[in-house]
């Protein structure tokens, strides 16, 4: 049984994990954690299908990780529902969750309450970001400077959506598996 460190940035381009890593390494040294596994993602917190996150989940489910240390709770998820569900599952498995910059140790009922409040704030913050983005897009459209997503770019692999449909999954299940909206799945399937 050991500790794990989870690091995440939203974008593979332009964002680095150096500052998170430095603070986490200093915290681990101060608290004398030695056997630590690192899990690092470069993907949005709105997508729970992140590669390193899924590996961390597997380690937790296998009982190999008993403590998860992260820089802030919003590294885990930006949605209140998803964040609380993940934390509730981890806590039910006896996993201790620590967010070092927020000085939060989510072991116990008070820690669970605090986590719920912080995920609620993160969800509101994400909604504000989306609102500001929509305003920016509307202004760019007015000026004729916005043409939308470039042709050929997708949020997930359309071939994966078709493969999941062939396996008998519903549109809702495919959307959840790919981390996209149902409308996007319909678009992917109509291309075949």
The 8 nearest C-alpha neighbors of each residue, nearest first, counted from 0:
[[1, 63, 64, 65, 62, 2, 66, 34],
 [2, 0, 64, 65, 34, 35, 63, 3],
 [1, 3, 66, 35, 64, 67, 65, 34],
 [2, 4, 36, 67, 35, 37, 66, 68],
 [3, 5, 68, 37, 67, 69, 38, 36],
 [4, 6, 38, 69, 39, 37, 68, 3],
 [7, 5, 39, 38, 69, 40, 4, 74],
 [8, 6, 40, 74, 39, 41, 9, 5],
 [7, 9, 41, 10, 42, 14, 40, 16],
 [10, 8, 43, 42, 41, 7, 44, 11],
 [9, 11, 12, 41, 42, 8, 14, 13],
 [10, 12, 41, 14, 13, 9, 42, 8],
 [13, 11, 10, 14, 15, 41, 9, 8],
 [12, 14, 11, 15, 10, 9, 8, 16],
 [15, 13, 12, 10, 11, 8, 16, 9],
 [16, 14, 17, 13, 8, 18, 11, 12],
 [15, 17, 19, 18, 20, 8, 14, 6],
 [18, 16, 20, 19, 15, 21, 22, 14],
 [19, 17, 21, 20, 16, 22, 15, 23],
 [20, 18, 16, 22, 17, 21, 70, 23],
 [19, 21, 17, 23, 18, 22, 16, 24],
 [22, 20, 18, 24, 23, 19, 17, 25],
 [23, 21, 25, 19, 24, 20, 26, 18],
 [22, 24, 26, 20, 25, 21, 19, 27],
 [23, 25, 27, 21, 26, 22, 20, 28],
 [26, 24, 28, 22, 23, 27, 29, 21],
 [27, 25, 23, 29, 28, 24, 30, 22],
 [28, 26, 24, 32, 30, 29, 25, 31],
 [27, 29, 31, 25, 26, 30, 24, 32],
 [30, 28, 26, 27, 31, 25, 32, 24],
 [29, 31, 27, 28, 32, 26, 25, 33],
 [32, 30, 28, 29, 27, 33, 26, 34],
 [33, 31, 27, 30, 34, 28, 35, 2],
 [32, 34, 35, 31, 27, 28, 2, 1],
 [35, 33, 1, 32, 2, 36, 3, 0],
 [34, 36, 2, 3, 33, 1, 37, 32],
 [37, 35, 3, 4, 2, 38, 34, 1],
 [36, 38, 4, 3, 5, 39, 35, 6],
 [39, 37, 5, 51, 4, 6, 36, 55],
 [40, 38, 6, 7, 51, 5, 37, 41],
 [41, 39, 7, 51, 42, 6, 8, 49],
 [42, 40, 8, 11, 9, 10, 7, 39],
 [41, 43, 9, 10, 40, 8, 44, 49],
 [42, 44, 9, 45, 46, 10, 41, 8],
 [45, 43, 76, 46, 77, 75, 74, 42],
 [44, 46, 43, 77, 76, 47, 78, 178],
 [47, 45, 44, 48, 178, 43, 49, 42],
 [46, 48, 49, 45, 44, 52, 178, 76],
 [49, 47, 46, 50, 53, 178, 52, 176],
 [50, 48, 52, 47, 51, 53, 46, 42],
 [49, 51, 53, 52, 48, 54, 40, 39],
 [52, 50, 54, 38, 53, 40, 39, 49],
 [51, 53, 55, 49, 54, 50, 56, 38],
 [52, 54, 56, 50, 51, 55, 49, 57],
 [55, 53, 51, 57, 56, 52, 58, 50],
 [56, 54, 52, 58, 57, 53, 51, 59],
 [55, 57, 53, 59, 54, 58, 60, 52],
 [58, 56, 54, 60, 55, 59, 61, 53],
 [59, 57, 61, 55, 63, 56, 60, 64],
 [58, 60, 64, 56, 62, 61, 57, 63],
 [59, 61, 57, 62, 58, 56, 63, 92],
 [60, 62, 58, 59, 63, 57, 64, 56],
 [63, 61, 59, 60, 64, 58, 0, 65],
 [62, 64, 0, 58, 61, 59, 1, 65],
 [65, 63, 59, 1, 0, 62, 2, 66],
 [64, 66, 94, 1, 2, 0, 95, 63],
 [67, 65, 2, 95, 94, 64, 96, 3],
 [68, 66, 3, 96, 4, 2, 95, 97],
 [67, 69, 4, 97, 96, 98, 3, 5],
 [70, 68, 98, 5, 71, 4, 97, 6],
 [69, 71, 99, 98, 100, 19, 23, 72],
 [72, 70, 98, 73, 69, 74, 100, 101],
 [71, 73, 74, 75, 98, 69, 70, 76],
 [72, 74, 75, 76, 71, 77, 121, 118],
 [75, 73, 72, 7, 71, 76, 44, 6],
 [74, 76, 73, 72, 44, 82, 77, 7],
 [77, 75, 44, 82, 73, 78, 74, 45],
 [78, 76, 122, 121, 73, 44, 45, 118],
 [77, 79, 122, 81, 80, 76, 82, 118],
 [78, 80, 118, 119, 82, 81, 83, 122],
 [79, 81, 83, 78, 82, 84, 118, 119],
 [82, 80, 84, 78, 83, 79, 85, 76],
 [83, 81, 76, 79, 85, 84, 80, 78],
 [82, 84, 86, 80, 85, 81, 87, 79],
 [83, 85, 81, 87, 82, 86, 80, 88],
 [86, 84, 88, 82, 83, 87, 81, 89],
 [87, 85, 89, 83, 88, 84, 90, 82],
 [88, 86, 84, 90, 89, 85, 83, 91],
 [89, 87, 91, 85, 86, 90, 84, 92],
 [88, 90, 86, 92, 94, 91, 87, 85],
 [91, 89, 93, 87, 94, 92, 88, 86],
 [92, 90, 88, 93, 89, 87, 94, 86],
 [91, 93, 89, 90, 94, 88, 60, 59],
 [94, 92, 90, 91, 89, 95, 65, 106],
 [95, 93, 65, 90, 89, 66, 92, 96],
 [94, 96, 66, 106, 65, 67, 105, 93],
 [97, 95, 67, 105, 66, 104, 68, 94],
 [96, 98, 104, 68, 103, 99, 105, 69],
 [99, 97, 71, 69, 103, 70, 101, 72],
 [98, 100, 102, 70, 101, 97, 69, 103],
 [101, 99, 102, 70, 98, 71, 103, 22],
 [100, 102, 103, 99, 98, 71, 70, 72],
 [103, 101, 99, 100, 98, 104, 97, 71],
 [104, 102, 98, 101, 97, 105, 99, 110],
 [103, 105, 97, 106, 96, 110, 98, 102],
 [106, 104, 110, 96, 111, 103, 97, 107],
 [105, 107, 95, 110, 104, 96, 108, 111],
 [106, 108, 110, 109, 105, 111, 90, 104],
 [107, 109, 111, 110, 112, 106, 105, 113],
 [110, 108, 112, 111, 107, 113, 105, 106],
 [109, 111, 105, 113, 108, 112, 107, 106],
 [110, 112, 108, 114, 109, 113, 105, 115],
 [113, 111, 109, 115, 114, 110, 108, 116],
 [112, 114, 110, 116, 115, 111, 117, 109],
 [113, 115, 111, 117, 112, 116, 118, 110],
 [116, 114, 112, 118, 113, 117, 83, 119],
 [115, 117, 119, 113, 114, 118, 120, 112],
 [118, 116, 120, 114, 119, 115, 121, 113],
 [117, 119, 79, 121, 115, 120, 116, 122],
 [120, 118, 79, 116, 122, 117, 121, 115],
 [119, 121, 117, 123, 118, 122, 124, 116],
 [122, 120, 118, 124, 77, 119, 123, 117],
 [123, 121, 78, 119, 125, 77, 120, 124],
 [124, 122, 126, 120, 125, 121, 127, 119],
 [123, 125, 121, 127, 122, 126, 120, 128],
 [124, 126, 128, 122, 127, 123, 121, 129],
 [127, 125, 123, 129, 124, 128, 130, 122],
 [128, 126, 130, 124, 125, 129, 131, 123],
 [127, 129, 125, 131, 126, 130, 132, 124],
 [128, 130, 132, 126, 127, 131, 133, 125],
 [131, 129, 127, 133, 132, 128, 126, 134],
 [132, 130, 134, 128, 133, 129, 135, 127],
 [131, 133, 129, 135, 130, 134, 128, 136],
 [134, 132, 136, 130, 135, 131, 129, 137],
 [135, 133, 137, 131, 132, 136, 138, 130],
 [136, 134, 132, 138, 133, 137, 139, 131],
 [135, 137, 139, 133, 138, 134, 140, 132],
 [138, 136, 134, 140, 139, 135, 133, 141],
 [137, 139, 141, 135, 140, 136, 134, 142],
 [138, 140, 144, 136, 142, 145, 141, 137],
 [141, 139, 143, 145, 137, 142, 138, 144],
 [142, 140, 138, 139, 143, 137, 144, 145],
 [141, 143, 139, 140, 144, 138, 145, 137],
 [144, 142, 140, 141, 145, 139, 146, 138],
 [143, 145, 139, 142, 140, 146, 141, 138],
 [146, 144, 140, 139, 143, 147, 136, 142],
 [145, 147, 144, 148, 140, 149, 143, 139],
 [148, 146, 145, 149, 136, 150, 140, 144],
 [147, 149, 150, 146, 152, 151, 153, 145],
 [150, 148, 152, 147, 151, 146, 153, 145],
 [149, 151, 152, 148, 153, 147, 146, 154],
 [150, 152, 149, 153, 148, 154, 157, 156],
 [153, 151, 150, 149, 148, 154, 155, 156],
 [152, 154, 155, 151, 156, 157, 150, 148],
 [153, 155, 152, 179, 156, 178, 177, 183],
 [156, 154, 153, 157, 177, 179, 159, 178],
 [155, 157, 159, 158, 153, 160, 154, 177],
 [158, 156, 187, 160, 159, 155, 161, 188],
 [157, 159, 161, 156, 160, 162, 187, 188],
 [160, 158, 162, 156, 157, 161, 163, 155],
 [161, 159, 157, 163, 158, 162, 164, 173],
 [160, 162, 164, 158, 159, 163, 188, 165],
 [163, 161, 159, 165, 164, 160, 158, 166],
 [162, 164, 166, 160, 165, 161, 168, 159],
 [165, 163, 161, 167, 168, 166, 162, 160],
 [166, 164, 162, 167, 163, 161, 168, 160],
 [167, 165, 163, 164, 168, 162, 161, 169],
 [166, 168, 164, 165, 169, 163, 162, 170],
 [169, 167, 164, 163, 172, 166, 173, 170],
 [168, 170, 172, 171, 173, 167, 164, 163],
 [169, 171, 173, 172, 174, 181, 184, 168],
 [170, 172, 174, 169, 173, 181, 175, 168],
 [173, 171, 169, 175, 174, 170, 168, 176],
 [172, 174, 176, 170, 175, 171, 177, 169],
 [175, 173, 179, 171, 181, 177, 172, 176],
 [174, 176, 178, 172, 173, 177, 171, 179],
 [177, 175, 173, 174, 178, 172, 48, 179],
 [178, 176, 174, 175, 179, 173, 155, 48],
 [177, 179, 175, 46, 176, 174, 48, 180],
 [180, 178, 174, 177, 183, 175, 181, 154],
 [179, 181, 183, 182, 174, 184, 178, 175],
 [180, 182, 184, 174, 183, 171, 170, 185],
 [183, 181, 185, 180, 184, 186, 179, 174],
 [182, 184, 186, 180, 181, 185, 187, 179],
 [185, 183, 187, 181, 186, 182, 174, 188],
 [184, 186, 182, 188, 183, 187, 189, 181],
 [187, 185, 183, 189, 184, 188, 182, 190],
 [188, 186, 157, 184, 185, 190, 189, 183],
 [187, 189, 185, 190, 186, 191, 161, 184],
 [188, 190, 186, 187, 191, 185, 184, 161],
 [191, 189, 188, 187, 186, 157, 185, 161],
 [190, 189, 188, 187, 161, 158, 157, 186]]
